[in-house]
Amino acid sequence: MEKEFKFKHFSLRLPNEMRNWLVDESAKRFQSQNAMIIEILRKEMNKEVKGSE
């Protein structure tokens, strides 16, 4: 699957394989950070719910 870049960015100067790898890795990292943040928020919300009961 070819990814298209419509903006001027340093990744435009990279070969396609490296550019695709960079995009995939940054997406994975972003998703894992989001998952971690969501997990922390869930734990905190559960603590508040248990504390109010």
mmCIF entry with sequence, helices, sheets and N, C-alpha, C, O atoms, coordinates in Angstrom:
data_MODEL
# 
_entry.id   MODEL 
# 
_entity.id                         1 
_entity.type                       polymer 
_entity.pdbx_number_of_molecules   1 
# 
_entity_poly.entity_id                      1 
_entity_poly.type                           'polypeptide(L)' 
_entity_poly.nstd_linkage                   no 
_entity_poly.nstd_monomer                   no 
_entity_poly.pdbx_seq_one_letter_code       MEKEFKFKHFSLRLPNEMRNWLVDESAKRFQSQNAMIIEILRKEMNKEVKGSE 
_entity_poly.pdbx_seq_one_letter_code_can   MEKEFKFKHFSLRLPNEMRNWLVDESAKRFQSQNAMIIEILRKEMNKEVKGSE 
_entity_poly.pdbx_strand_id                 A 
# 
loop_
_entity_poly_seq.entity_id 
_entity_poly_seq.num 
_entity_poly_seq.mon_id 
_entity_poly_seq.hetero 
1 1  MET n 
1 2  GLU n 
1 3  LYS n 
1 4  GLU n 
1 5  PHE n 
1 6  LYS n 
1 7  PHE n 
1 8  LYS n 
1 9  HIS n 
1 10 PHE n 
1 11 SER n 
1 12 LEU n 
1 13 ARG n 
1 14 LEU n 
1 15 PRO n 
1 16 ASN n 
1 17 GLU n 
1 18 MET n 
1 19 ARG n 
1 20 ASN n 
1 21 TRP n 
1 22 LEU n 
1 23 VAL n 
1 24 ASP n 
1 25 GLU n 
1 26 SER n 
1 27 ALA n 
1 28 LYS n 
1 29 ARG n 
1 30 PHE n 
1 31 GLN n 
1 32 SER n 
1 33 GLN n 
1 34 ASN n 
1 35 ALA n 
1 36 MET n 
1 37 ILE n 
1 38 ILE n 
1 39 GLU n 
1 40 ILE n 
1 41 LEU n 
1 42 ARG n 
1 43 LYS n 
1 44 GLU n 
1 45 MET n 
1 46 ASN n 
1 47 LYS n 
1 48 GLU n 
1 49 VAL n 
1 50 LYS n 
1 51 GLY n 
1 52 SER n 
1 53 GLU n 
# 
_struct_asym.id          A 
_struct_asym.entity_id   1 
# 
loop_
_struct_conf.conf_type_id 
_struct_conf.id 
_struct_conf.pdbx_PDB_helix_id 
_struct_conf.beg_label_comp_id 
_struct_conf.beg_label_asym_id 
_struct_conf.beg_label_seq_id 
_struct_conf.pdbx_beg_PDB_ins_code 
_struct_conf.end_label_comp_id 
_struct_conf.end_label_asym_id 
_struct_conf.end_label_seq_id 
_struct_conf.pdbx_end_PDB_ins_code 
_struct_conf.beg_auth_comp_id 
_struct_conf.beg_auth_asym_id 
_struct_conf.beg_auth_seq_id 
_struct_conf.end_auth_comp_id 
_struct_conf.end_auth_asym_id 
_struct_conf.end_auth_seq_id 
_struct_conf.pdbx_PDB_helix_class 
_struct_conf.details 
_struct_conf.pdbx_PDB_helix_length 
HELX_P HELX_P1 AA1 PHE A 10 ? ARG A 13 ? PHE A 10 ARG A 13 5 ? 4  
HELX_P HELX_P2 AA2 ASN A 16 ? SER A 52 ? ASN A 16 SER A 52 1 ? 37 
# 
_struct_conf_type.id          HELX_P 
_struct_conf_type.criteria    ? 
_struct_conf_type.reference   ? 
# 
loop_
_atom_site.group_PDB 
_atom_site.id 
_atom_site.type_symbol 
_atom_site.label_atom_id 
_atom_site.label_alt_id 
_atom_site.label_comp_id 
_atom_site.label_asym_id 
_atom_site.label_entity_id 
_atom_site.label_seq_id 
_atom_site.pdbx_PDB_ins_code 
_atom_site.Cartn_x 
_atom_site.Cartn_y 
_atom_site.Cartn_z 
_atom_site.occupancy 
_atom_site.B_iso_or_equiv 
_atom_site.pdbx_formal_charge 
_atom_site.auth_seq_id 
_atom_site.auth_comp_id 
_atom_site.auth_asym_id 
_atom_site.auth_atom_id 
_atom_site.pdbx_PDB_model_num 
ATOM 1   N N  . MET A 1 1  ? 0.836   -1.181 0.000  1.00 0.00 ? 1  MET A N  1 
ATOM 2   C CA . MET A 1 1  ? 0.000   0.000  0.000  1.00 0.00 ? 1  MET A CA 1 
ATOM 3   C C  . MET A 1 1  ? 0.884   1.249  0.000  1.00 0.00 ? 1  MET A C  1 
ATOM 4   O O  . MET A 1 1  ? 1.707   1.433  0.897  1.00 0.00 ? 1  MET A O  1 
ATOM 5   N N  . GLU A 1 2  ? 0.716   2.076  -0.976 1.00 0.00 ? 2  GLU A N  1 
ATOM 6   C CA . GLU A 1 2  ? 1.540   3.272  -1.120 1.00 0.00 ? 2  GLU A CA 1 
ATOM 7   C C  . GLU A 1 2  ? 0.902   4.433  -0.365 1.00 0.00 ? 2  GLU A C  1 
ATOM 8   O O  . GLU A 1 2  ? -0.285  4.718  -0.520 1.00 0.00 ? 2  GLU A O  1 
ATOM 9   N N  . LYS A 1 3  ? 1.706   5.087  0.445  1.00 0.00 ? 3  LYS A N  1 
ATOM 10  C CA . LYS A 1 3  ? 1.200   6.234  1.191  1.00 0.00 ? 3  LYS A CA 1 
ATOM 11  C C  . LYS A 1 3  ? 1.567   7.504  0.426  1.00 0.00 ? 3  LYS A C  1 
ATOM 12  O O  . LYS A 1 3  ? 2.684   7.625  -0.075 1.00 0.00 ? 3  LYS A O  1 
ATOM 13  N N  . GLU A 1 4  ? 0.651   8.431  0.337  1.00 0.00 ? 4  GLU A N  1 
ATOM 14  C CA . GLU A 1 4  ? 0.920   9.676  -0.376 1.00 0.00 ? 4  GLU A CA 1 
ATOM 15  C C  . GLU A 1 4  ? 1.172   10.793 0.621  1.00 0.00 ? 4  GLU A C  1 
ATOM 16  O O  . GLU A 1 4  ? 0.481   10.921 1.633  1.00 0.00 ? 4  GLU A O  1 
ATOM 17  N N  . PHE A 1 5  ? 2.174   11.592 0.311  1.00 0.00 ? 5  PHE A N  1 
ATOM 18  C CA . PHE A 1 5  ? 2.504   12.733 1.152  1.00 0.00 ? 5  PHE A CA 1 
ATOM 19  C C  . PHE A 1 5  ? 2.270   13.991 0.340  1.00 0.00 ? 5  PHE A C  1 
ATOM 20  O O  . PHE A 1 5  ? 2.878   14.175 -0.715 1.00 0.00 ? 5  PHE A O  1 
ATOM 21  N N  . LYS A 1 6  ? 1.405   14.848 0.818  1.00 0.00 ? 6  LYS A N  1 
ATOM 22  C CA . LYS A 1 6  ? 1.065   16.056 0.080  1.00 0.00 ? 6  LYS A CA 1 
ATOM 23  C C  . LYS A 1 6  ? 1.646   17.298 0.746  1.00 0.00 ? 6  LYS A C  1 
ATOM 24  O O  . LYS A 1 6  ? 1.223   18.417 0.457  1.00 0.00 ? 6  LYS A O  1 
ATOM 25  N N  . PHE A 1 7  ? 2.598   17.105 1.621  1.00 0.00 ? 7  PHE A N  1 
ATOM 26  C CA . PHE A 1 7  ? 3.189   18.246 2.298  1.00 0.00 ? 7  PHE A CA 1 
ATOM 27  C C  . PHE A 1 7  ? 4.705   18.186 2.152  1.00 0.00 ? 7  PHE A C  1 
ATOM 28  O O  . PHE A 1 7  ? 5.277   17.124 1.905  1.00 0.00 ? 7  PHE A O  1 
ATOM 29  N N  . LYS A 1 8  ? 5.347   19.341 2.307  1.00 0.00 ? 8  LYS A N  1 
ATOM 30  C CA . LYS A 1 8  ? 6.804   19.383 2.228  1.00 0.00 ? 8  LYS A CA 1 
ATOM 31  C C  . LYS A 1 8  ? 7.348   19.025 3.604  1.00 0.00 ? 8  LYS A C  1 
ATOM 32  O O  . LYS A 1 8  ? 7.052   19.695 4.594  1.00 0.00 ? 8  LYS A O  1 
ATOM 33  N N  . HIS A 1 9  ? 8.125   17.990 3.654  1.00 0.00 ? 9  HIS A N  1 
ATOM 34  C CA . HIS A 1 9  ? 8.598   17.463 4.923  1.00 0.00 ? 9  HIS A CA 1 
ATOM 35  C C  . HIS A 1 9  ? 9.894   16.715 4.662  1.00 0.00 ? 9  HIS A C  1 
ATOM 36  O O  . HIS A 1 9  ? 10.149  16.290 3.535  1.00 0.00 ? 9  HIS A O  1 
ATOM 37  N N  . PHE A 1 10 ? 10.709  16.553 5.685  1.00 0.00 ? 10 PHE A N  1 
ATOM 38  C CA . PHE A 1 10 ? 11.966  15.844 5.474  1.00 0.00 ? 10 PHE A CA 1 
ATOM 39  C C  . PHE A 1 10 ? 11.751  14.423 4.974  1.00 0.00 ? 10 PHE A C  1 
ATOM 40  O O  . PHE A 1 10 ? 12.610  13.872 4.285  1.00 0.00 ? 10 PHE A O  1 
ATOM 41  N N  . SER A 1 11 ? 10.613  13.824 5.315  1.00 0.00 ? 11 SER A N  1 
ATOM 42  C CA . SER A 1 11 ? 10.368  12.438 4.899  1.00 0.00 ? 11 SER A CA 1 
ATOM 43  C C  . SER A 1 11 ? 10.217  12.314 3.389  1.00 0.00 ? 11 SER A C  1 
ATOM 44  O O  . SER A 1 11 ? 10.345  11.218 2.844  1.00 0.00 ? 11 SER A O  1 
ATOM 45  N N  . LEU A 1 12 ? 9.946   13.426 2.705  1.00 0.00 ? 12 LEU A N  1 
ATOM 46  C CA . LEU A 1 12 ? 9.846   13.371 1.246  1.00 0.00 ? 12 LEU A CA 1 
ATOM 47  C C  . LEU A 1 12 ? 11.182  13.020 0.612  1.00 0.00 ? 12 LEU A C  1 
ATOM 48  O O  . LEU A 1 12 ? 11.229  12.501 -0.503 1.00 0.00 ? 12 LEU A O  1 
ATOM 49  N N  . ARG A 1 13 ? 12.260  13.301 1.318  1.00 0.00 ? 13 ARG A N  1 
ATOM 50  C CA . ARG A 1 13 ? 13.583  13.010 0.771  1.00 0.00 ? 13 ARG A CA 1 
ATOM 51  C C  . ARG A 1 13 ? 14.028  11.582 1.065  1.00 0.00 ? 13 ARG A C  1 
ATOM 52  O O  . ARG A 1 13 ? 15.071  11.145 0.577  1.00 0.00 ? 13 ARG A O  1 
ATOM 53  N N  . LEU A 1 14 ? 13.255  10.862 1.850  1.00 0.00 ? 14 LEU A N  1 
ATOM 54  C CA . LEU A 1 14 ? 13.608  9.482  2.173  1.00 0.00 ? 14 LEU A CA 1 
ATOM 55  C C  . LEU A 1 14 ? 13.103  8.535  1.095  1.00 0.00 ? 14 LEU A C  1 
ATOM 56  O O  . LEU A 1 14 ? 12.128  8.832  0.405  1.00 0.00 ? 14 LEU A O  1 
ATOM 57  N N  . PRO A 1 15 ? 13.776  7.379  0.951  1.00 0.00 ? 15 PRO A N  1 
ATOM 58  C CA . PRO A 1 15 ? 13.226  6.351  0.052  1.00 0.00 ? 15 PRO A CA 1 
ATOM 59  C C  . PRO A 1 15 ? 11.859  5.888  0.561  1.00 0.00 ? 15 PRO A C  1 
ATOM 60  O O  . PRO A 1 15 ? 11.566  6.001  1.752  1.00 0.00 ? 15 PRO A O  1 
ATOM 61  N N  . ASN A 1 16 ? 11.036  5.374  -0.328 1.00 0.00 ? 16 ASN A N  1 
ATOM 62  C CA . ASN A 1 16 ? 9.670   4.978  0.033  1.00 0.00 ? 16 ASN A CA 1 
ATOM 63  C C  . ASN A 1 16 ? 9.625   4.002  1.197  1.00 0.00 ? 16 ASN A C  1 
ATOM 64  O O  . ASN A 1 16 ? 8.784   4.139  2.086  1.00 0.00 ? 16 ASN A O  1 
ATOM 65  N N  . GLU A 1 17 ? 10.527  3.009  1.205  1.00 0.00 ? 17 GLU A N  1 
ATOM 66  C CA . GLU A 1 17 ? 10.493  2.003  2.276  1.00 0.00 ? 17 GLU A CA 1 
ATOM 67  C C  . GLU A 1 17 ? 10.737  2.650  3.630  1.00 0.00 ? 17 GLU A C  1 
ATOM 68  O O  . GLU A 1 17 ? 10.049  2.346  4.604  1.00 0.00 ? 17 GLU A O  1 
ATOM 69  N N  . MET A 1 18 ? 11.714  3.541  3.688  1.00 0.00 ? 18 MET A N  1 
ATOM 70  C CA . MET A 1 18 ? 12.015  4.202  4.958  1.00 0.00 ? 18 MET A CA 1 
ATOM 71  C C  . MET A 1 18 ? 10.874  5.118  5.372  1.00 0.00 ? 18 MET A C  1 
ATOM 72  O O  . MET A 1 18 ? 10.529  5.197  6.551  1.00 0.00 ? 18 MET A O  1 
ATOM 73  N N  . ARG A 1 19 ? 10.293  5.805  4.408  1.00 0.00 ? 19 ARG A N  1 
ATOM 74  C CA . ARG A 1 19 ? 9.191   6.722  4.713  1.00 0.00 ? 19 ARG A CA 1 
ATOM 75  C C  . ARG A 1 19 ? 7.991   5.950  5.253  1.00 0.00 ? 19 ARG A C  1 
ATOM 76  O O  . ARG A 1 19 ? 7.370   6.359  6.235  1.00 0.00 ? 19 ARG A O  1 
ATOM 77  N N  . ASN A 1 20 ? 7.670   4.834  4.607  1.00 0.00 ? 20 ASN A N  1 
ATOM 78  C CA . ASN A 1 20 ? 6.545   4.010  5.070  1.00 0.00 ? 20 ASN A CA 1 
ATOM 79  C C  . ASN A 1 20 ? 6.818   3.453  6.455  1.00 0.00 ? 20 ASN A C  1 
ATOM 80  O O  . ASN A 1 20 ? 5.921   3.412  7.298  1.00 0.00 ? 20 ASN A O  1 
ATOM 81  N N  . TRP A 1 21 ? 8.062   3.018  6.700  1.00 0.00 ? 21 TRP A N  1 
ATOM 82  C CA . TRP A 1 21 ? 8.421   2.480  8.013  1.00 0.00 ? 21 TRP A CA 1 
ATOM 83  C C  . TRP A 1 21 ? 8.267   3.567  9.078  1.00 0.00 ? 21 TRP A C  1 
ATOM 84  O O  . TRP A 1 21 ? 7.737   3.317  10.160 1.00 0.00 ? 21 TRP A O  1 
ATOM 85  N N  . LEU A 1 22 ? 8.732   4.763  8.759  1.00 0.00 ? 22 LEU A N  1 
ATOM 86  C CA . LEU A 1 22 ? 8.663   5.866  9.712  1.00 0.00 ? 22 LEU A CA 1 
ATOM 87  C C  . LEU A 1 22 ? 7.213   6.193  10.064 1.00 0.00 ? 22 LEU A C  1 
ATOM 88  O O  . LEU A 1 22 ? 6.885   6.401  11.232 1.00 0.00 ? 22 LEU A O  1 
ATOM 89  N N  . VAL A 1 23 ? 6.354   6.238  9.058  1.00 0.00 ? 23 VAL A N  1 
ATOM 90  C CA . VAL A 1 23 ? 4.941   6.534  9.293  1.00 0.00 ? 23 VAL A CA 1 
ATOM 91  C C  . VAL A 1 23 ? 4.304   5.435  10.136 1.00 0.00 ? 23 VAL A C  1 
ATOM 92  O O  . VAL A 1 23 ? 3.558   5.724  11.072 1.00 0.00 ? 23 VAL A O  1 
ATOM 93  N N  . ASP A 1 24 ? 4.595   4.172  9.810  1.00 0.00 ? 24 ASP A N  1 
ATOM 94  C CA . ASP A 1 24 ? 4.015   3.053  10.560 1.00 0.00 ? 24 ASP A CA 1 
ATOM 95  C C  . ASP A 1 24 ? 4.487   3.055  12.007 1.00 0.00 ? 24 ASP A C  1 
ATOM 96  O O  . ASP A 1 24 ? 3.691   2.859  12.926 1.00 0.00 ? 24 ASP A O  1 
ATOM 97  N N  . GLU A 1 25 ? 5.784   3.278  12.209 1.00 0.00 ? 25 GLU A N  1 
ATOM 98  C CA . GLU A 1 25 ? 6.322   3.280  13.572 1.00 0.00 ? 25 GLU A CA 1 
ATOM 99  C C  . GLU A 1 25 ? 5.745   4.429  14.397 1.00 0.00 ? 25 GLU A C  1 
ATOM 100 O O  . GLU A 1 25 ? 5.409   4.247  15.567 1.00 0.00 ? 25 GLU A O  1 
ATOM 101 N N  . SER A 1 26 ? 5.631   5.603  13.796 1.00 0.00 ? 26 SER A N  1 
ATOM 102 C CA . SER A 1 26 ? 5.087   6.731  14.556 1.00 0.00 ? 26 SER A CA 1 
ATOM 103 C C  . SER A 1 26 ? 3.616   6.497  14.886 1.00 0.00 ? 26 SER A C  1 
ATOM 104 O O  . SER A 1 26 ? 3.147   6.903  15.949 1.00 0.00 ? 26 SER A O  1 
ATOM 105 N N  . ALA A 1 27 ? 2.887   5.844  13.980 1.00 0.00 ? 27 ALA A N  1 
ATOM 106 C CA . ALA A 1 27 ? 1.481   5.531  14.262 1.00 0.00 ? 27 ALA A CA 1 
ATOM 107 C C  . ALA A 1 27 ? 1.378   4.537  15.414 1.00 0.00 ? 27 ALA A C  1 
ATOM 108 O O  . ALA A 1 27 ? 0.525   4.690  16.289 1.00 0.00 ? 27 ALA A O  1 
ATOM 109 N N  . LYS A 1 28 ? 2.244   3.515  15.421 1.00 0.00 ? 28 LYS A N  1 
ATOM 110 C CA . LYS A 1 28 ? 2.232   2.527  16.514 1.00 0.00 ? 28 LYS A CA 1 
ATOM 111 C C  . LYS A 1 28 ? 2.554   3.205  17.842 1.00 0.00 ? 28 LYS A C  1 
ATOM 112 O O  . LYS A 1 28 ? 1.900   2.955  18.855 1.00 0.00 ? 28 LYS A O  1 
ATOM 113 N N  . ARG A 1 29 ? 3.554   4.054  17.825 1.00 0.00 ? 29 ARG A N  1 
ATOM 114 C CA . ARG A 1 29 ? 3.965   4.720  19.061 1.00 0.00 ? 29 ARG A CA 1 
ATOM 115 C C  . ARG A 1 29 ? 2.839   5.610  19.577 1.00 0.00 ? 29 ARG A C  1 
ATOM 116 O O  . ARG A 1 29 ? 2.568   5.641  20.777 1.00 0.00 ? 29 ARG A O  1 
ATOM 117 N N  . PHE A 1 30 ? 2.186   6.329  18.674 1.00 0.00 ? 30 PHE A N  1 
ATOM 118 C CA . PHE A 1 30 ? 1.079   7.201  19.066 1.00 0.00 ? 30 PHE A CA 1 
ATOM 119 C C  . PHE A 1 30 ? -0.063  6.381  19.653 1.00 0.00 ? 30 PHE A C  1 
ATOM 120 O O  . PHE A 1 30 ? -0.649  6.765  20.665 1.00 0.00 ? 30 PHE A O  1 
ATOM 121 N N  . GLN A 1 31 ? -0.380  5.250  19.020 1.00 0.00 ? 31 GLN A N  1 
ATOM 122 C CA . GLN A 1 31 ? -1.467  4.402  19.510 1.00 0.00 ? 31 GLN A CA 1 
ATOM 123 C C  . GLN A 1 31 ? -1.133  3.818  20.870 1.00 0.00 ? 31 GLN A C  1 
ATOM 124 O O  . GLN A 1 31 ? -1.997  3.747  21.743 1.00 0.00 ? 31 GLN A O  1 
ATOM 125 N N  . SER A 1 32 ? 0.115   3.400  21.061 1.00 0.00 ? 32 SER A N  1 
ATOM 126 C CA . SER A 1 32 ? 0.469   2.805  22.347 1.00 0.00 ? 32 SER A CA 1 
ATOM 127 C C  . SER A 1 32 ? 0.439   3.856  23.456 1.00 0.00 ? 32 SER A C  1 
ATOM 128 O O  . SER A 1 32 ? 0.062   3.553  24.588 1.00 0.00 ? 32 SER A O  1 
ATOM 129 N N  . GLN A 1 33 ? 0.835   5.092  23.134 1.00 0.00 ? 33 GLN A N  1 
ATOM 130 C CA . GLN A 1 33 ? 0.753   6.156  24.138 1.00 0.00 ? 33 GLN A CA 1 
ATOM 131 C C  . GLN A 1 33 ? -0.696  6.452  24.488 1.00 0.00 ? 33 GLN A C  1 
ATOM 132 O O  . GLN A 1 33 ? -1.033  6.654  25.654 1.00 0.00 ? 33 GLN A O  1 
ATOM 133 N N  . ASN A 1 34 ? -1.549  6.475  23.471 1.00 0.00 ? 34 ASN A N  1 
ATOM 134 C CA . ASN A 1 34 ? -2.968  6.710  23.734 1.00 0.00 ? 34 ASN A CA 1 
ATOM 135 C C  . ASN A 1 34 ? -3.547  5.599  24.593 1.00 0.00 ? 34 ASN A C  1 
ATOM 136 O O  . ASN A 1 34 ? -4.313  5.868  25.518 1.00 0.00 ? 34 ASN A O  1 
ATOM 137 N N  . ALA A 1 35 ? -3.194  4.362  24.301 1.00 0.00 ? 35 ALA A N  1 
ATOM 138 C CA . ALA A 1 35 ? -3.706  3.230  25.075 1.00 0.00 ? 35 ALA A CA 1 
ATOM 139 C C  . ALA A 1 35 ? -3.261  3.344  26.531 1.00 0.00 ? 35 ALA A C  1 
ATOM 140 O O  . ALA A 1 35 ? -4.037  3.058  27.443 1.00 0.00 ? 35 ALA A O  1 
ATOM 141 N N  . MET A 1 36 ? -2.016  3.760  26.751 1.00 0.00 ? 36 MET A N  1 
ATOM 142 C CA . MET A 1 36 ? -1.509  3.897  28.111 1.00 0.00 ? 36 MET A CA 1 
ATOM 143 C C  . MET A 1 36 ? -2.274  4.999  28.854 1.00 0.00 ? 36 MET A C  1 
ATOM 144 O O  . MET A 1 36 ? -2.650  4.825  30.013 1.00 0.00 ? 36 MET A O  1 
ATOM 145 N N  . ILE A 1 37 ? -2.500  6.123  28.185 1.00 0.00 ? 37 ILE A N  1 
ATOM 146 C CA . ILE A 1 37 ? -3.225  7.232  28.812 1.00 0.00 ? 37 ILE A CA 1 
ATOM 147 C C  . ILE A 1 37 ? -4.654  6.817  29.146 1.00 0.00 ? 37 ILE A C  1 
ATOM 148 O O  . ILE A 1 37 ? -5.156  7.124  30.228 1.00 0.00 ? 37 ILE A O  1 
ATOM 149 N N  . ILE A 1 38 ? -5.303  6.126  28.227 1.00 0.00 ? 38 ILE A N  1 
ATOM 150 C CA . ILE A 1 38 ? -6.678  5.668  28.462 1.00 0.00 ? 38 ILE A CA 1 
ATOM 151 C C  . ILE A 1 38 ? -6.723  4.709  29.640 1.00 0.00 ? 38 ILE A C  1 
ATOM 152 O O  . ILE A 1 38 ? -7.639  4.778  30.460 1.00 0.00 ? 38 ILE A O  1 
ATOM 153 N N  . GLU A 1 39 ? -5.747  3.818  29.734 1.00 0.00 ? 39 GLU A N  1 
ATOM 154 C CA . GLU A 1 39 ? -5.703  2.862  30.840 1.00 0.00 ? 39 GLU A CA 1 
ATOM 155 C C  . GLU A 1 39 ? -5.541  3.582  32.179 1.00 0.00 ? 39 GLU A C  1 
ATOM 156 O O  . GLU A 1 39 ? -6.198  3.230  33.158 1.00 0.00 ? 39 GLU A O  1 
ATOM 157 N N  . ILE A 1 40 ? -4.675  4.580  32.222 1.00 0.00 ? 40 ILE A N  1 
ATOM 158 C CA . ILE A 1 40 ? -4.471  5.348  33.458 1.00 0.00 ? 40 ILE A CA 1 
ATOM 159 C C  . ILE A 1 40 ? -5.757  6.074  33.847 1.00 0.00 ? 40 ILE A C  1 
ATOM 160 O O  . ILE A 1 40 ? -6.141  6.081  35.017 1.00 0.00 ? 40 ILE A O  1 
ATOM 161 N N  . LEU A 1 41 ? -6.421  6.687  32.861 1.00 0.00 ? 41 LEU A N  1 
ATOM 162 C CA . LEU A 1 41 ? -7.676  7.385  33.158 1.00 0.00 ? 41 LEU A CA 1 
ATOM 163 C C  . LEU A 1 41 ? -8.739  6.430  33.678 1.00 0.00 ? 41 LEU A C  1 
ATOM 164 O O  . LEU A 1 41 ? -9.483  6.769  34.598 1.00 0.00 ? 41 LEU A O  1 
ATOM 165 N N  . ARG A 1 42 ? -8.814  5.244  33.100 1.00 0.00 ? 42 ARG A N  1 
ATOM 166 C CA . ARG A 1 42 ? -9.796  4.250  33.565 1.00 0.00 ? 42 ARG A CA 1 
ATOM 167 C C  . ARG A 1 42 ? -9.539  3.873  35.014 1.00 0.00 ? 42 ARG A C  1 
ATOM 168 O O  . ARG A 1 42 ? -10.468 3.788  35.816 1.00 0.00 ? 42 ARG A O  1 
ATOM 169 N N  . LYS A 1 43 ? -8.268  3.648  35.346 1.00 0.00 ? 43 LYS A N  1 
ATOM 170 C CA . LYS A 1 43 ? -7.932  3.275  36.721 1.00 0.00 ? 43 LYS A CA 1 
ATOM 171 C C  . LYS A 1 43 ? -8.320  4.388  37.689 1.00 0.00 ? 43 LYS A C  1 
ATOM 172 O O  . LYS A 1 43 ? -8.870  4.125  38.758 1.00 0.00 ? 43 LYS A O  1 
ATOM 173 N N  . GLU A 1 44 ? -8.033  5.624  37.314 1.00 0.00 ? 44 GLU A N  1 
ATOM 174 C CA . GLU A 1 44 ? -8.375  6.758  38.179 1.00 0.00 ? 44 GLU A CA 1 
ATOM 175 C C  . GLU A 1 44 ? -9.884  6.893  38.332 1.00 0.00 ? 44 GLU A C  1 
ATOM 176 O O  . GLU A 1 44 ? -10.377 7.153  39.429 1.00 0.00 ? 44 GLU A O  1 
ATOM 177 N N  . MET A 1 45 ? -10.616 6.718  37.239 1.00 0.00 ? 45 MET A N  1 
ATOM 178 C CA . MET A 1 45 ? -12.073 6.818  37.318 1.00 0.00 ? 45 MET A CA 1 
ATOM 179 C C  . MET A 1 45 ? -12.644 5.702  38.180 1.00 0.00 ? 45 MET A C  1 
ATOM 180 O O  . MET A 1 45 ? -13.592 5.922  38.934 1.00 0.00 ? 45 MET A O  1 
ATOM 181 N N  . ASN A 1 46 ? -12.072 4.504  38.074 1.00 0.00 ? 46 ASN A N  1 
ATOM 182 C CA . ASN A 1 46 ? -12.529 3.391  38.907 1.00 0.00 ? 46 ASN A CA 1 
ATOM 183 C C  . ASN A 1 46 ? -12.276 3.680  40.388 1.00 0.00 ? 46 ASN A C  1 
ATOM 184 O O  . ASN A 1 46 ? -13.104 3.350  41.237 1.00 0.00 ? 46 ASN A O  1 
ATOM 185 N N  . LYS A 1 47 ? -11.134 4.293  40.695 1.00 0.00 ? 47 LYS A N  1 
ATOM 186 C CA . LYS A 1 47 ? -10.838 4.652  42.085 1.00 0.00 ? 47 LYS A CA 1 
ATOM 187 C C  . LYS A 1 47 ? -11.870 5.643  42.612 1.00 0.00 ? 47 LYS A C  1 
ATOM 188 O O  . LYS A 1 47 ? -12.344 5.513  43.740 1.00 0.00 ? 47 LYS A O  1 
ATOM 189 N N  . GLU A 1 48 ? -12.215 6.636  41.788 1.00 0.00 ? 48 GLU A N  1 
ATOM 190 C CA . GLU A 1 48 ? -13.191 7.644  42.210 1.00 0.00 ? 48 GLU A CA 1 
ATOM 191 C C  . GLU A 1 48 ? -14.564 7.022  42.423 1.00 0.00 ? 48 GLU A C  1 
ATOM 192 O O  . GLU A 1 48 ? -15.257 7.368  43.380 1.00 0.00 ? 48 GLU A O  1 
ATOM 193 N N  . VAL A 1 49 ? -14.961 6.116  41.552 1.00 0.00 ? 49 VAL A N  1 
ATOM 194 C CA . VAL A 1 49 ? -16.270 5.467  41.673 1.00 0.00 ? 49 VAL A CA 1 
ATOM 195 C C  . VAL A 1 49 ? -16.312 4.619  42.938 1.00 0.00 ? 49 VAL A C  1 
ATOM 196 O O  . VAL A 1 49 ? -17.295 4.655  43.678 1.00 0.00 ? 49 VAL A O  1 
ATOM 197 N N  . LYS A 1 50 ? -15.251 3.857  43.190 1.00 0.00 ? 50 LYS A N  1 
ATOM 198 C CA . LYS A 1 50 ? -15.208 3.019  44.391 1.00 0.00 ? 50 LYS A CA 1 
ATOM 199 C C  . LYS A 1 50 ? -15.168 3.878  45.650 1.00 0.00 ? 50 LYS A C  1 
ATOM 200 O O  . LYS A 1 50 ? -15.743 3.508  46.673 1.00 0.00 ? 50 LYS A O  1 
ATOM 201 N N  . GLY A 1 51 ? -14.491 5.022  45.580 1.00 0.00 ? 51 GLY A N  1 
ATOM 202 C CA . GLY A 1 51 ? -14.399 5.912  46.734 1.00 0.00 ? 51 GLY A CA 1 
ATOM 203 C C  . GLY A 1 51 ? -15.719 6.582  47.069 1.00 0.00 ? 51 GLY A C  1 
ATOM 204 O O  . GLY A 1 51 ? -15.973 6.901  48.230 1.00 0.00 ? 51 GLY A O  1 
ATOM 205 N N  . SER A 1 52 ? -16.555 6.797  46.078 1.00 0.00 ? 52 SER A N  1 
ATOM 206 C CA . SER A 1 52 ? -17.828 7.488  46.318 1.00 0.00 ? 52 SER A CA 1 
ATOM 207 C C  . SER A 1 52 ? -18.936 6.540  46.764 1.00 0.00 ? 52 SER A C  1 
ATOM 208 O O  . SER A 1 52 ? -19.993 6.990  47.207 1.00 0.00 ? 52 SER A O  1 
ATOM 209 N N  . GLU A 1 53 ? -18.708 5.248  46.653 1.00 0.00 ? 53 GLU A N  1 
ATOM 210 C CA . GLU A 1 53 ? -19.751 4.278  47.055 1.00 0.00 ? 53 GLU A CA 1 
ATOM 211 C C  . GLU A 1 53 ? -19.797 4.084  48.553 1.00 0.00 ? 53 GLU A C  1 
ATOM 212 O O  . GLU A 1 53 ? -20.612 3.306  49.050 1.00 0.00 ? 53 GLU A O  1 
# 
